[in-house]
């Protein structure tokens, strides 16, 4: 959880620090690359919990995975410069 908040802060920092739209999109794409590298160990952990954990814990792990997918999609939309992507990113992060 702490790493997720740290990455969110890094995305928000990019919005504050980078006024040039092209540099902002490049930075967001860099952050997406970092997240992709962290995704495999995360997926492995979720699979272990789903297979070996009690049903309530497995359900919670699936919910976290779905939230992570929403954030990743929103971040991708940000990196494409899609209109309204910032609001969707913020909403996904809140969830």
Buried (B, 14 or more C-beta within 10 A) or exposed (E): EEEBEEBBEBBBEBBEEBEEEEEBBBBBBEBBEEBEEEEEEBEEEBEEBBEEBEEEEBEEBEEBBEBBEBBBBBBBBBBEEEEEBBEBBEEBBEE
